[in-house]
Amino acid sequence: MSEPLGPHDSVVVVGAGLAGWRLAATLRHRGFAGPITLVGEESARPYDRPPLTKQVLAGSLALEELALEREVDPSLTWRLGVRARALDVDARRVILADGDTVTGTRVVVATGVRARHLDVSADDRLHYVRRLEDVTRLESDLAGRAPSSPVAVIGGGFIGAEVATSLAHRGFRPIVLEAMDRPLLNVLGPDVAGWLAELPALAGIELRTGCAVAGVTTDGDDVVISLVGGATVRAPVVVAGIGALPNTEWLEGSGLALDNGVVVDEDYSAAPGVAAIGDVARFPWAGPAGVERARIEHWQVANDHAMELARRWTAPAEPHHPLVPYFWSDQYGAKIQVLGHPRPTDVVQVVAGDPRDARFVALYSRDEVVTGVVALRSPRALALARPILLAPTTLGDALARAPWER
Ligand SMILES: Cc1cc2nc3c(=O)[nH]c(=O)nc-3n(C[C@H](O)[C@H](O)[C@H](O)COP(=O)(O)OP(=O)(O)OC[C@H]3O[C@@H](n4cnc5c(N)ncnc54)[C@H](O)[C@@H]3O)c2cc1C
C-alpha cells in the first residue's frame, strides 16, 4: 500500500498532458495542499487530444476549445515548454533540458507516447497528428489546396481512419493505404476487422489494403509513396498514422525498469517515491482472464490511472476501483467502442445487431471467459454490457444475462 502524502511532501509531475494534469487536479481536489510542479515539453497548457483528428480536423472545433482546465489553478507551478532530460531516482530530482532541476518527495512520470515516424527520406513532408502544432502544420499545408485534392493517409488504424473521415467531410479526397489485408487486424482480430473494413466504402472513402510503404520521395509539390511491389501513389499532402512509441528515452540510465514503457506495480510505483501513469506506464492490469502487463493508449485509462494514483496517495485505505479499459473511435460515419482489452486471437461472437447492417455488438472471449466487448453504432448496449467485465464472467453466463439487451 502507498504511503499517504503528508504536509511536508511535494510532487513533481513530468508530462503535462491528460494524466499529469488530472493527477495534479485530483490531488488538489482531495485536499493535498503541498507544492505540485508540472513539467511539460509542449508550451500549450493541458489539452484534450482525441478531438484533434475528429472535430478539429473536420472543422467543427477550434484548437482553443481543447483546454482541459476549466479555470487556472494558481496553486500549481508550471514549467511548460521545457523537456525533462533525466531523473535522479534516489534524490527524486528531475533535470530539465535548460539545466534547471526540480526536486520533490514524489515524482510522477506521465510523458505519454509520440507518433512513430516512417524511416523514409522525405519524412519532413509527412504529417503525423499527435500534438496541437501537428494540426497547425497540417492545416497550413492544406490551406489553399483545391477542396477535391487527394490526401494520402498511410495507415488505416484509428488515427488514419479518423483523419481520412474528417478530411473527406471537408471535401478532400483521402486515399487510405493499409499494409495489412484489412485495417485493425492486429488489434481487433480478423472477424471484427473484416466487418469494419466495409465502412470506408459505405462512407465513399477509398481504402487500399496490402499497401506496405517501401519509400517516400518528393516530385515538385507532390509526395510520391512507393509501395512494396512497385506501385506508387502521389498526393500533395500525406498524413501517416502508424503507431506510437513511449517517451522513455529521458529515463535511460535512471535505474527504472523500462520495457515498452515504464514498468510499474499495482500501485503505479516504479521505484520508491516514483510513479508512472497514462500511456507511458506498463502496469499489471487485473483483467477478467487474469493479471497481464499492459500499456494501454486510451484516454479513459490515462484518466483512471491519475484518479487512482491520487486516491492511493491521499486515502490509501479507500477501496480501489477496478479498471475496465474503454476506447472509442469515430470513423467513416460510425462510432466504434471497445470495452476491456481483448486480443486479436480471442474468439468473437456477435450478440446483437448484424455486421452486414454495419451495426452490432460482439463479445470477445478467451478460454470461455469474456475479455472484451466491441460495439459499432451501439453505444447504449455497450454501456449496459460493462458489468460483465467488472468481474470474471464466462461466455455462457454473459449470454444468459445479456445485459446489453436491457
Ligand atoms: C489524435 C489523437 C486521437 C485520439 N483519440 C482517442 C480516442 O478517440 N479515444 C481514446 O480512448 N483515446 C484517444 N487518444 C489517446 C489519448 O489521447 C491518450 O490516451 C491520452 O492523451 C494519454 O494521456 P497521457 O497524459 O498519458 O499522455 P499525453 O496526452 O501524450 O501527454 C504526455 C505529455 O508529456 C509530454 N512529454 C513527453 N516527454 C516529455 C519530457 N521528457 N519532458 C516533459 N514533458 C514530456 C508530452 O509532450 C505530452 O504533452 C487519441 C490520441 C491522439 C493523439
The ligand as an SDF file (V2000), in Angstrom:
LIG
                    3D

 53 58  0  0  0  0  0  0  0  0999 V2000
   -5.0620   12.4180  -32.3900 C   0  0  0  0  0  0  0  0  0  0  0  0
   -5.4120   11.5190  -31.2170 C   0  0  0  0  0  0  0  0  0  0  0  0
   -6.7020   10.9940  -31.1120 C   0  0  0  0  0  0  0  0  0  0  0  0
   -7.0240   10.1690  -30.0470 C   0  0  0  0  0  0  0  0  0  0  0  0
   -8.2810    9.6600  -29.9660 N   0  0  0  0  0  0  0  0  0  0  0  0
   -8.6080    8.8590  -28.9440 C   0  0  0  0  0  0  0  0  0  0  0  0
   -9.9050    8.3010  -28.8410 C   0  0  0  0  0  0  0  0  0  0  0  0
  -10.7480    8.5370  -29.7060 O   0  0  0  0  0  0  0  0  0  0  0  0
  -10.1940    7.5100  -27.7900 N   0  0  0  0  0  0  0  0  0  0  0  0
   -9.2710    7.2370  -26.8250 C   0  0  0  0  0  0  0  0  0  0  0  0
   -9.5640    6.4980  -25.8830 O   0  0  0  0  0  0  0  0  0  0  0  0
   -8.0160    7.7540  -26.8830 N   0  0  0  0  0  0  0  0  0  0  0  0
   -7.6660    8.5470  -27.9220 C   0  0  0  0  0  0  0  0  0  0  0  0
   -6.4130    9.0670  -27.9920 N   0  0  0  0  0  0  0  0  0  0  0  0
   -5.4310    8.7090  -26.9510 C   0  0  0  0  0  0  0  0  0  0  0  0
   -5.4730    9.6550  -25.7500 C   0  0  0  0  0  0  0  0  0  0  0  0
   -5.4390   10.9800  -26.1710 O   0  0  0  0  0  0  0  0  0  0  0  0
   -4.2840    9.3130  -24.8630 C   0  0  0  0  0  0  0  0  0  0  0  0
   -4.5130    8.0290  -24.3250 O   0  0  0  0  0  0  0  0  0  0  0  0
   -4.0640   10.3230  -23.7380 C   0  0  0  0  0  0  0  0  0  0  0  0
   -3.7560   11.5910  -24.2570 O   0  0  0  0  0  0  0  0  0  0  0  0
   -2.9260    9.8460  -22.8410 C   0  0  0  0  0  0  0  0  0  0  0  0
   -2.6240   10.8150  -21.8810 O   0  0  0  0  0  0  0  0  0  0  0  0
   -1.1500   10.9190  -21.2500 P   0  0  0  0  0  0  0  0  0  0  0  0
   -1.2190   12.0560  -20.3020 O   0  0  0  0  0  0  0  0  0  0  0  0
   -0.7090    9.5890  -20.7780 O   0  0  0  0  0  0  0  0  0  0  0  0
   -0.1890   11.2680  -22.4790 O   0  0  0  0  0  0  0  0  0  0  0  0
   -0.1720   12.5810  -23.3700 P   0  0  0  0  0  0  0  0  0  0  0  0
   -1.5410   13.1500  -23.5280 O   0  0  0  0  0  0  0  0  0  0  0  0
    0.5720   12.2070  -24.6130 O   0  0  0  0  0  0  0  0  0  0  0  0
    0.7110   13.6300  -22.5340 O   0  0  0  0  0  0  0  0  0  0  0  0
    2.0800   13.4250  -22.3060 C   0  0  0  0  0  0  0  0  0  0  0  0
    2.7640   14.7820  -22.2860 C   0  0  0  0  0  0  0  0  0  0  0  0
    4.1090   14.6040  -21.8390 O   0  0  0  0  0  0  0  0  0  0  0  0
    4.9560   15.4280  -22.6080 C   0  0  0  0  0  0  0  0  0  0  0  0
    6.3330   14.9280  -22.5550 N   0  0  0  0  0  0  0  0  0  0  0  0
    6.8610   13.8560  -23.2020 C   0  0  0  0  0  0  0  0  0  0  0  0
    8.1670   13.6960  -22.8780 N   0  0  0  0  0  0  0  0  0  0  0  0
    8.4670   14.7020  -22.0090 C   0  0  0  0  0  0  0  0  0  0  0  0
    9.6480   15.0670  -21.3080 C   0  0  0  0  0  0  0  0  0  0  0  0
   10.7900   14.3690  -21.4230 N   0  0  0  0  0  0  0  0  0  0  0  0
    9.5990   16.1570  -20.5050 N   0  0  0  0  0  0  0  0  0  0  0  0
    8.4430   16.8740  -20.3590 C   0  0  0  0  0  0  0  0  0  0  0  0
    7.3030   16.5670  -20.9960 N   0  0  0  0  0  0  0  0  0  0  0  0
    7.3030   15.4860  -21.7990 C   0  0  0  0  0  0  0  0  0  0  0  0
    4.3430   15.3590  -23.9840 C   0  0  0  0  0  0  0  0  0  0  0  0
    4.7930   16.4250  -24.7980 O   0  0  0  0  0  0  0  0  0  0  0  0
    2.8550   15.4320  -23.6500 C   0  0  0  0  0  0  0  0  0  0  0  0
    2.4350   16.7640  -23.5790 O   0  0  0  0  0  0  0  0  0  0  0  0
   -6.0440    9.8790  -29.0650 C   0  0  0  0  0  0  0  0  0  0  0  0
   -4.7550   10.4040  -29.1770 C   0  0  0  0  0  0  0  0  0  0  0  0
   -4.4310   11.2160  -30.2460 C   0  0  0  0  0  0  0  0  0  0  0  0
   -3.0350   11.7740  -30.3850 C   0  0  0  0  0  0  0  0  0  0  0  0
  1  2  1  0
  2  3  1  0
  2 52  2  0
  3  4  2  0
  4  5  1  0
  4 50  1  0
  5  6  2  0
  6  7  1  0
  6 13  1  0
  7  8  2  0
  7  9  1  0
  9 10  1  0
 10 11  2  0
 10 12  1  0
 12 13  2  0
 13 14  1  0
 14 15  1  0
 14 50  1  0
 15 16  1  0
 16 17  1  0
 16 18  1  0
 18 19  1  0
 18 20  1  0
 20 21  1  0
 20 22  1  0
 22 23  1  0
 23 24  1  0
 24 25  2  0
 24 26  1  0
 24 27  1  0
 27 28  1  0
 28 29  2  0
 28 30  1  0
 28 31  1  0
 31 32  1  0
 32 33  1  0
 33 34  1  0
 33 48  1  0
 34 35  1  0
 35 36  1  0
 35 46  1  0
 36 37  1  0
 36 45  1  0
 37 38  2  0
 38 39  1  0
 39 40  1  0
 39 45  2  0
 40 41  1  0
 40 42  2  0
 42 43  1  0
 43 44  2  0
 44 45  1  0
 46 47  1  0
 46 48  1  0
 48 49  1  0
 50 51  2  0
 51 52  1  0
 52 53  1  0
M  END
$$$$
